[in-house]
Amino acid sequence: MDQALVDDPPADDIPAEHAAAERAPDDPAGGAHAGRTARGAADPSTDPRARERDAEPRVPSPREASHPAGAPRHREAAWPPEPAGRFHTAGRPHEAPYNAAAPRQAAAPHNPAASHETAAPREATGPIEAPARNEASARYEAPVHHEAPARREPAADDASPDAILIRRTMAEIAPVADKVTSYFYALLFVRHPELRGLFPAAMDAQRDRLLKALLTAAEHMDNAAVLTDYLQHLGRGHRKYGTQPAHYPAVGEALIGALTRYATSTWDEETEAAWVRTYTTISQIMIDAASENERHAPAWWHGEVVSHDLRTPDIAIITVRPDQPYAFVAGQYTSLETPWWPRIWRHYSFAGAPRADGLLSFHVKAVPAGWVSNALVHHARPGDVLRLGPPAGSMTVDHTTDNGLLCLGGGTGIAPIKALVEDVAEHGARRQVEVFYGARTDYDLYDIDTMLRLQQTHPWLSVRPVVDGRSQFPDAVREYGPWYEYDAYLSGPPGMIRSGVDALRGIGIPFDRIRHDSLEELVAAGD
């Protein structure tokens, strides 16, 4: 639950089991891998890591004047903090004007993409910038995603002055969001053509993700805990795109320019100052998170396909061997890039708990016109090399409690559910685990044999198939129970997640004990 601000974001922030498909050419087998061919060595001219290592940082655009005269200064204790300059981004955490009270970390990877209008963009009046993150078993990337229980948004009466101004702008531009998006990318690429290479060649499917992530982050500016976690995740995930601190001011400029053009009724110096302060904080949190992550993790991993098991004509279980140790937690997901579609990333859940041999498995369903999913199912073979982004997601087991686990997995959403079962088994606790495995037909229960073998091995595990036409998730869950002493986990298509959450709330499970990878809580994802 997601390549610019939100990774393939998806659907740069939704794992394939949840994401929407993208349009793609008929034959995805002809492209070259960004940074490495399917079976070749890294090419410095195309490898983003080489660019990140060798290229000198670009000097940011000089739109960093002081705050407009008369613009109100942000309250000292408010979040976000007031920036030192118009468009200030520090290359390292200690250089930035940052609120020490706000948590420091990141949120979901994301994919930047967009098409731009042909009309020549007019001059922007502000500073700002940010770079660019799912398909069916791919995770909701995007950002996306309150991956676990949602936190309460501040009530309208609690909103800060900046938040009020920003939400007024958001309300005004909502009816013309497509035009704002096109103009934003036109400004960005006309003024900074060197940034075009950070985005996929075909921008139509992901054109609104970067801007949507920026606007979503701004809208949630008063919810510091949720927003900071989200942005830190994005900052870490954006390393795989080759994003540098010097890129952020350019995105800021394009954002302010697009808002200036289309928020004609609400835009004034005070509003612009609020957006500058907010964007400065957004970008600095992402920069800080990327800088911290750089100390102990690569921007991406290469993973060689060692097994490709075609379970049905459109579902494959793919196992890869990463070139470096890859640490993750059962229930999380990652983003994958194939040799056939450079700079196109999709999110997929890990289909098992961490293994002693370090291998990683994914369940992938080829969706209609899905670029990455079709490449993985129909073209990938042992020996091919994929790229993996960092792990993400909070749909993990809480081992501090002995609550039972109620797990609903639909389609390839059974992959992370299987990982959770293995995780409970490895911890040795005899916690009751109830799995409802949903599919449209019996034929689509492609991994039922594996789940039934786990049930035979572990007496605390129950597995119940739920097939459309004979039963539905809500009815099946209500038939059993009670579930008052269970934590609930959901993984599958967005529609299943929504209906599942409603059903679980209806039978008395508190919202803070229902976990899933985010849908549109922070960024609408189709990834």
C-alpha positions as CSV (number, residue, x, y, z in Angstrom):
1,M,0.0,0.0,0.0
2,D,3.5,2.6,-4.6
3,Q,8.6,6.8,-8.2
4,A,8.8,10.2,-7.3
5,L,7.5,11.0,-4.0
6,V,5.7,7.8,-3.5
7,D,7.4,4.7,-5.0
8,D,5.7,2.9,-7.8
9,P,5.3,3.8,-5.6
10,P,2.2,2.8,-4.9
11,A,0.6,2.0,-7.4
12,D,4.0,3.0,-5.9
13,D,2.9,2.1,-2.5
14,I,0.5,-1.1,-2.8
15,P,1.9,-4.6,-3.1
16,A,1.0,-6.3,-6.3
17,E,-1.8,-8.1,-4.5
18,H,-3.5,-4.8,-4.2
19,A,-2.4,-2.5,-7.0
20,A,-4.1,-1.3,-10.1
21,A,-2.7,-2.2,-13.5
22,E,-1.0,0.2,-15.9
23,R,-1.2,0.4,-19.6
24,A,1.8,-1.0,-21.4
25,P,2.9,-1.8,-24.9
26,D,2.1,-5.3,-26.2
27,D,5.6,-6.7,-25.8
28,P,7.5,-5.7,-22.7
29,A,10.5,-7.9,-23.5
30,G,12.5,-5.5,-25.4
31,G,13.9,-2.9,-23.0
32,A,17.3,-2.7,-21.4
33,H,17.8,-2.8,-17.6
34,A,18.7,0.5,-16.0
35,G,22.1,-0.1,-14.5
36,R,22.5,-3.7,-15.5
37,T,21.3,-6.0,-18.3
38,A,19.4,-9.1,-17.5
39,R,22.5,-11.1,-17.2
40,G,25.2,-8.4,-17.6
41,A,27.4,-6.2,-15.4
42,A,26.5,-2.7,-14.2
43,D,26.9,0.0,-16.8
44,P,28.2,3.3,-15.2
45,S,26.5,5.3,-17.9
46,T,23.1,4.0,-17.0
47,D,23.5,2.7,-13.5
48,P,21.9,5.2,-11.1
49,R,24.3,4.1,-8.4
50,A,27.2,5.2,-10.6
51,R,25.5,8.5,-11.2
52,E,24.9,9.0,-7.5
53,R,28.5,8.1,-6.8
54,D,30.2,10.0,-9.6
55,A,28.1,13.0,-10.5
56,E,28.7,16.3,-8.8
57,P,25.6,17.6,-7.1
58,R,23.7,20.2,-9.1
59,V,23.5,23.7,-7.6
60,P,19.9,24.3,-6.5
61,S,17.9,27.0,-8.3
62,P,18.5,30.3,-6.6
63,R,14.9,31.0,-5.6
64,E,15.7,31.2,-1.9
65,A,14.9,34.7,-1.0
66,S,13.7,35.6,2.5
67,H,10.1,35.2,3.5
68,P,7.7,37.7,1.9
69,A,7.3,40.9,3.7
70,G,4.4,40.8,6.1
71,A,4.1,37.0,6.0
72,P,3.3,35.7,9.4
73,R,6.1,33.8,11.2
74,H,5.3,30.3,12.2
75,R,4.6,29.8,15.9
76,E,7.8,28.7,17.6
77,A,6.3,25.4,19.0
78,A,4.3,24.6,15.9
79,W,5.0,21.8,13.5
80,P,6.5,22.2,10.9
81,P,9.2,24.6,12.0
82,E,9.9,27.9,10.2
83,P,12.5,27.5,7.5
84,A,15.6,29.6,7.5
85,G,15.2,30.7,3.9
86,R,12.8,30.6,1.0
87,F,13.8,27.3,-0.3
88,H,16.3,25.8,2.1
89,T,17.4,22.2,1.9
90,A,20.4,21.0,3.9
91,G,22.5,18.1,2.6
92,R,22.8,16.6,6.0
93,P,20.6,16.5,9.1
94,H,22.7,18.7,11.3
95,E,22.6,21.5,8.7
96,A,18.8,21.8,8.6
97,P,16.3,23.8,10.5
98,Y,14.5,20.8,11.9
99,N,12.0,20.2,14.7
100,A,13.8,18.0,17.1
101,A,10.6,16.9,18.7
102,A,9.4,15.3,15.5
103,P,10.3,11.6,15.0
104,R,13.0,10.9,12.3
105,Q,12.3,8.2,9.8
106,A,10.6,7.4,6.5
107,A,7.4,6.1,4.7
108,A,6.7,4.3,1.5
109,P,8.7,4.1,-1.8
110,H,7.1,5.7,-4.8
111,N,7.1,6.2,-8.5
112,P,7.2,9.6,-10.2
113,A,5.4,9.9,-13.5
114,A,3.4,12.4,-15.4
115,S,2.7,13.9,-18.8
116,H,2.8,17.6,-19.3
117,E,0.7,20.1,-21.2
118,T,2.0,21.6,-24.4
119,A,1.3,25.2,-23.3
120,A,4.5,27.0,-22.2
121,P,4.7,27.2,-18.5
122,R,4.8,30.7,-17.0
123,E,7.4,31.7,-14.5
124,A,6.9,30.2,-11.0
125,T,7.0,32.4,-8.0
126,G,8.3,30.1,-5.4
127,P,10.9,27.5,-4.3
128,I,10.5,23.8,-3.9
129,E,11.3,20.4,-5.2
130,A,11.1,16.7,-4.7
131,P,11.8,13.5,-6.8
132,A,9.9,10.6,-7.8
133,R,7.0,4.9,-6.3
134,N,1.9,-1.2,-7.7
135,E,0.2,-3.9,-9.5
136,A,-1.6,-6.9,-8.2
137,S,0.6,-8.9,-5.9
138,A,2.5,-5.7,-5.7
139,R,1.9,-3.8,-2.5
140,Y,0.0,-0.6,-2.2
141,E,3.0,1.6,-2.7
142,A,2.3,4.4,-2.2
143,P,2.5,5.7,-0.4
144,V,1.2,5.1,0.4
145,H,-0.1,4.0,3.1
146,H,-1.1,4.1,6.8
147,E,0.2,0.6,7.0
148,A,-1.3,-0.2,10.3
149,P,-3.9,1.6,12.5
150,A,-4.7,5.1,11.4
151,R,-3.9,7.9,13.8
152,R,-6.4,10.6,14.5
153,E,-6.1,13.7,12.4
154,P,-6.3,16.9,14.3
155,A,-9.8,18.4,14.5
156,A,-10.5,21.5,12.4
157,D,-10.4,23.6,15.5
158,D,-6.9,22.3,16.2
159,A,-5.5,23.2,12.8
160,S,-2.4,25.4,12.7
161,P,-2.6,28.7,10.7
162,D,-0.4,27.2,7.9
163,A,-2.6,24.1,7.8
164,I,-5.7,26.2,7.3
165,L,-4.1,28.1,4.4
166,I,-2.9,25.0,2.8
167,R,-6.2,23.2,3.0
168,R,-7.9,26.2,1.4
169,T,-5.5,25.9,-1.5
170,M,-6.1,22.2,-1.8
171,A,-9.9,22.8,-1.9
172,E,-9.5,25.3,-4.7
173,I,-7.3,23.2,-7.0
174,A,-9.2,19.9,-6.5
175,P,-11.5,20.5,-9.5
176,V,-8.5,21.2,-11.8
177,A,-6.1,18.6,-10.3
178,D,-5.2,17.2,-13.8
179,K,-4.2,20.6,-15.1
180,V,-2.2,21.3,-11.9
181,T,-0.4,18.1,-12.4
182,S,0.4,18.7,-16.1
183,Y,1.6,22.2,-15.4
184,F,3.7,21.0,-12.5
185,Y,5.6,18.5,-14.6
186,A,5.9,21.0,-17.5
187,L,7.6,23.5,-15.2
188,L,9.8,20.8,-13.7
189,F,11.1,19.3,-17.0
190,V,11.4,22.6,-18.9
191,R,13.4,24.3,-16.2
192,H,15.3,21.2,-15.1
193,P,15.5,18.8,-18.1
194,E,18.3,16.9,-16.3
195,L,15.7,15.6,-13.8
196,R,13.7,13.8,-16.6
197,G,16.0,10.8,-16.4
198,L,14.9,10.1,-12.8
199,F,11.4,9.3,-14.1
200,P,10.1,6.4,-16.3
201,A,10.1,6.9,-20.0
202,A,6.3,6.5,-20.2
203,M,4.8,8.8,-17.6
204,D,1.0,8.3,-18.3
205,A,0.4,5.7,-15.7
206,Q,2.2,7.5,-12.9
207,R,2.0,11.1,-13.9
208,D,0.2,12.3,-10.8
209,R,2.0,10.4,-8.1
210,L,4.8,12.8,-7.2
211,L,2.5,15.8,-7.0
212,K,-0.2,13.8,-5.2
213,A,2.3,12.7,-2.6
214,L,3.5,16.3,-2.1
215,L,0.0,17.6,-1.7
216,T,-1.1,14.8,0.6
217,A,1.9,15.3,2.8
218,A,1.1,19.0,3.0
219,E,-2.5,18.3,3.8
220,H,-1.5,16.1,6.8
221,M,1.1,18.6,8.1
222,D,-0.5,18.9,11.5
223,N,-0.3,15.1,12.1
224,A,3.4,15.1,12.9
225,A,3.8,11.4,13.9
226,V,2.1,10.0,10.9
227,L,3.5,12.5,8.4
228,T,7.1,12.1,9.6
229,D,7.0,8.4,9.4
230,Y,5.5,8.6,5.9
231,L,8.1,11.1,4.7
232,Q,11.0,9.2,6.2
233,H,9.9,6.1,4.3
234,L,9.7,8.1,1.1
235,G,13.1,9.6,1.6
236,R,14.7,6.2,2.1
237,G,12.8,4.7,-0.8
238,H,13.8,7.6,-3.2
239,R,17.4,6.7,-2.9
240,K,16.9,4.0,-5.5
241,Y,15.9,6.7,-8.1
242,G,19.2,8.5,-7.7
243,T,17.5,11.4,-5.8
244,Q,19.9,14.0,-4.4
245,P,19.4,16.8,-1.9
246,A,20.1,19.3,-4.7
247,H,17.0,18.0,-6.5
248,Y,14.5,19.1,-3.9
249,P,14.5,22.9,-4.6
250,A,13.6,22.3,-8.2
251,V,10.5,20.3,-7.2
252,G,9.6,23.0,-4.8
253,E,9.8,25.6,-7.5
254,A,7.5,23.6,-9.8
255,L,5.0,23.0,-7.0
256,I,4.8,26.7,-6.1
257,G,4.6,27.7,-9.7
258,A,1.7,25.3,-10.4
259,L,-0.2,26.4,-7.3
260,T,0.3,30.1,-8.1
261,R,-1.2,29.5,-11.6
262,Y,-4.3,27.6,-10.5
263,A,-5.1,28.7,-6.9
264,T,-6.0,32.2,-8.1
265,S,-8.6,32.9,-5.4
266,T,-6.8,31.8,-2.3
267,W,-3.2,32.5,-3.3
268,D,-1.4,35.4,-1.6
269,E,2.0,36.1,0.0
270,E,0.8,34.6,3.3
271,T,-0.4,31.4,1.6
272,E,2.9,31.2,-0.4
273,A,4.9,31.6,2.8
274,A,2.9,28.7,4.4
275,W,3.6,26.4,1.5
276,V,7.3,27.3,1.5
277,R,7.6,26.5,5.2
278,T,5.7,23.3,4.8
279,Y,7.6,22.1,1.7
280,T,10.9,23.0,3.4
281,T,10.0,20.7,6.3
282,I,8.8,17.9,4.0
283,S,11.9,17.9,1.9
284,Q,14.2,18.2,4.9
285,I,12.6,15.2,6.6
286,M,13.1,13.1,3.4
287,I,16.7,14.3,3.0
288,D,17.6,13.5,6.6
289,A,16.0,10.0,6.4
290,A,18.0,9.3,3.2
291,S,21.2,10.5,4.7
292,E,20.8,8.4,7.8
293,N,19.8,5.3,5.7
294,E,22.8,5.8,3.5
295,R,25.1,5.0,6.4
296,H,24.0,1.3,6.7
297,A,22.1,0.3,3.6
298,P,22.6,0.4,-0.2
299,A,20.2,2.4,-2.4
300,W,19.1,-0.9,-3.9
301,W,20.0,-4.5,-4.2
302,H,20.5,-6.7,-7.2
303,G,18.6,-10.0,-7.0
304,E,19.2,-13.0,-9.3
305,V,16.2,-15.1,-10.2
306,V,16.9,-18.6,-9.0
307,S,13.4,-20.1,-9.3
308,H,10.4,-19.3,-11.4
309,D,7.3,-21.5,-10.6
310,L,4.3,-20.9,-12.8
311,R,1.4,-22.0,-10.7
312,T,-1.4,-20.8,-13.1
313,P,-1.2,-19.2,-16.5
314,D,-1.1,-15.8,-14.8
315,I,0.5,-16.4,-11.4
316,A,4.1,-17.2,-10.7
317,I,6.1,-17.7,-7.5
318,I,9.5,-16.1,-8.1
319,T,12.5,-16.6,-5.8
320,V,15.6,-14.4,-6.0
321,R,19.0,-14.3,-4.4
322,P,20.1,-10.8,-3.3
323,D,23.7,-9.8,-3.9
324,Q,24.0,-8.4,-0.4
325,P,22.3,-9.3,2.9
326,Y,18.7,-8.1,2.9
327,A,17.0,-7.6,6.3
328,F,13.2,-7.5,6.5
329,V,10.4,-8.5,8.8
330,A,7.6,-11.0,7.9
331,G,4.6,-9.1,6.6
332,Q,6.6,-6.4,4.8
333,Y,7.0,-5.7,1.1
334,T,9.6,-4.3,-1.3
335,S,9.7,-2.7,-4.7
336,L,11.0,-4.5,-7.8
337,E,12.4,-3.2,-11.1
338,T,12.9,-5.6,-14.1
339,P,15.4,-5.5,-16.9
340,W,12.6,-5.0,-19.4
341,W,11.1,-1.8,-17.9
342,P,13.9,0.5,-16.5
343,R,12.8,2.9,-13.8
344,I,9.4,1.3,-13.4
345,W,9.0,-0.2,-9.9
346,R,6.2,-2.2,-8.4
347,H,5.6,-3.3,-4.8
348,Y,5.4,-7.0,-3.9
349,S,5.0,-8.7,-0.5
350,F,7.6,-11.1,0.8
351,A,6.0,-14.6,0.6
352,G,7.8,-15.9,3.7
353,A,9.6,-15.1,6.8
354,P,13.4,-14.4,6.5
355,R,15.3,-17.5,5.5
356,A,18.7,-18.8,6.7
357,D,19.8,-19.0,3.0
358,G,18.8,-15.4,2.4
359,L,16.5,-16.2,-0.5
360,L,13.4,-14.0,-1.1
361,S,10.2,-15.2,-2.7
362,F,7.3,-13.3,-4.2
363,H,3.9,-14.2,-5.6
364,V,3.1,-12.3,-8.8
365,K,-0.1,-12.2,-10.7
366,A,0.0,-10.8,-14.3
367,V,-2.7,-8.2,-14.5
368,P,-4.1,-6.8,-17.8
369,A,-1.6,-4.3,-19.3
370,G,0.6,-4.6,-16.2
371,W,4.1,-3.8,-17.3
372,V,6.1,-5.3,-14.4
373,S,3.7,-8.1,-13.5
374,N,3.6,-9.4,-17.0
375,A,7.3,-9.2,-17.4
376,L,7.9,-11.1,-14.2
377,V,5.3,-13.8,-14.9
378,H,5.9,-14.3,-18.7
379,H,9.5,-13.2,-19.3
380,A,11.6,-13.7,-16.2
381,R,13.7,-16.8,-16.0
382,P,16.4,-18.1,-13.7
383,G,19.5,-16.1,-14.2
384,D,17.7,-12.8,-14.9
385,V,18.7,-10.0,-12.5
386,L,16.1,-7.7,-10.9
387,R,16.6,-4.7,-8.7
388,L,15.1,-4.5,-5.2
389,G,14.3,-1.4,-3.2
390,P,14.3,-1.3,0.6
391,P,11.7,-3.2,2.7
392,A,8.7,-1.3,3.9
393,G,5.4,-1.9,5.6
394,S,4.1,-2.3,9.2
395,M,1.7,-5.2,8.7
396,T,3.9,-7.2,11.1
397,V,3.3,-9.5,14.1
398,D,3.3,-7.9,17.5
399,H,5.3,-10.4,19.6
400,T,4.7,-8.6,22.8
401,T,1.1,-9.9,23.1
402,D,-0.4,-13.4,23.0
403,N,-3.5,-12.3,21.1
404,G,-4.5,-14.6,18.3
405,L,-4.1,-13.7,14.7
406,L,-7.1,-13.4,12.3
407,C,-5.7,-13.3,8.8
408,L,-7.7,-12.6,5.6
409,G,-5.7,-13.1,2.4
410,G,-7.3,-12.6,-1.1
411,G,-5.6,-13.8,-4.3
412,T,-1.8,-13.2,-4.1
413,G,-2.5,-11.4,-0.9
414,I,-2.0,-14.9,0.7
415,A,1.8,-14.3,0.3
416,P,2.3,-12.0,3.3
417,I,-0.2,-14.0,5.3
418,K,2.0,-17.1,4.8
419,A,5.0,-15.0,6.0
420,L,3.1,-14.1,9.2
421,V,2.3,-17.8,9.9
422,E,6.0,-18.7,9.5
423,D,7.0,-15.9,11.7
424,V,4.6,-17.1,14.5
425,A,6.0,-20.6,14.1
426,E,9.6,-19.4,14.3
427,H,8.9,-17.6,17.6
428,G,7.6,-20.8,19.1
429,A,4.5,-19.2,20.7
430,R,1.4,-21.3,20.4
431,R,-0.8,-18.4,19.4
432,Q,-4.0,-19.3,17.6
433,V,-3.9,-18.3,14.0
434,E,-7.0,-18.3,11.8
435,V,-6.5,-17.9,8.1
436,F,-9.3,-17.2,5.6
437,Y,-7.9,-17.7,2.1
438,G,-10.1,-16.0,-0.5
439,A,-10.2,-16.6,-4.3
440,R,-12.7,-16.3,-7.2
441,T,-12.5,-20.0,-8.1
442,D,-11.0,-23.2,-6.7
443,Y,-8.5,-22.9,-9.4
444,D,-7.3,-19.6,-8.1
445,L,-6.4,-21.1,-4.7
446,Y,-2.9,-21.7,-6.2
447,D,-1.1,-22.0,-2.9
448,I,-3.7,-23.9,-0.9
449,D,-1.6,-27.0,-0.7
450,T,1.2,-25.1,1.0
451,M,-1.2,-23.6,3.5
452,L,-2.8,-27.0,4.3
453,R,0.7,-28.5,4.9
454,L,1.4,-25.7,7.4
455,Q,-2.0,-26.5,9.1
456,Q,-1.0,-30.1,9.4
457,T,2.3,-29.1,11.0
458,H,1.0,-26.5,13.4
459,P,-2.1,-27.5,15.5
460,W,-2.6,-23.8,16.4
461,L,-3.2,-22.9,12.7
462,S,-6.6,-23.2,10.9
463,V,-6.9,-22.5,7.2
464,R,-10.4,-22.0,5.6
465,P,-10.8,-21.4,1.8
466,V,-13.4,-18.8,0.8
467,V,-14.4,-19.1,-2.8
468,D,-16.7,-16.6,-4.5
469,G,-20.2,-18.0,-5.3
470,R,-20.1,-20.3,-2.2
471,S,-19.2,-17.7,0.4
472,Q,-17.9,-14.2,1.0
473,F,-15.2,-13.0,3.4
474,P,-17.6,-11.0,5.7
475,D,-20.0,-14.0,6.0
476,A,-17.2,-16.5,6.5
477,V,-15.6,-14.4,9.2
478,R,-18.9,-13.9,11.1
479,E,-19.7,-17.6,10.9
480,Y,-16.7,-18.3,13.2
481,G,-15.3,-16.5,16.2
482,P,-15.7,-14.7,18.5
483,W,-12.7,-12.6,17.6
484,Y,-12.4,-10.2,20.6
485,E,-9.0,-11.5,21.5
486,Y,-7.5,-11.5,18.0
487,D,-5.4,-9.0,16.0
488,A,-6.6,-8.8,12.4
489,Y,-4.4,-8.8,9.3
490,L,-5.7,-8.2,5.8
491,S,-3.9,-8.5,2.4
492,G,-5.5,-8.4,-1.0
493,P,-7.1,-6.1,-3.6
494,P,-8.3,-2.7,-2.3
495,G,-12.0,-3.7,-2.5
496,M,-11.4,-6.7,-0.3
497,I,-9.4,-4.6,2.2
498,R,-12.3,-2.1,2.5
499,S,-15.0,-4.7,2.9
500,G,-12.8,-6.7,5.2
501,V,-12.2,-3.8,7.5
502,D,-15.9,-3.0,7.6
503,A,-16.8,-6.6,8.4
504,L,-14.1,-6.7,11.2
505,R,-15.3,-3.5,12.7
506,G,-18.9,-4.8,12.5
507,I,-18.0,-7.9,14.6
508,G,-16.3,-5.8,17.3
509,I,-12.6,-5.7,16.5
510,P,-11.2,-2.3,17.4
511,F,-9.7,-0.3,14.5
512,D,-6.3,-0.1,16.2
513,R,-6.1,-4.0,16.0
514,I,-6.8,-4.2,12.3
515,R,-3.6,-4.1,10.2
516,H,-3.1,-3.8,6.5
517,D,-1.0,-2.0,4.0
518,S,-2.4,1.4,3.3
519,L,-4.9,2.2,0.5
520,E,-5.6,5.9,0.0
521,E,-5.2,7.2,3.6
522,L,-2.1,9.2,2.6
523,V,-1.7,8.7,-1.2
524,A,-4.2,7.2,-3.5
525,A,-2.4,4.2,-5.0
526,G,-3.1,1.8,-7.7
527,D,0.3,0.3,-7.6
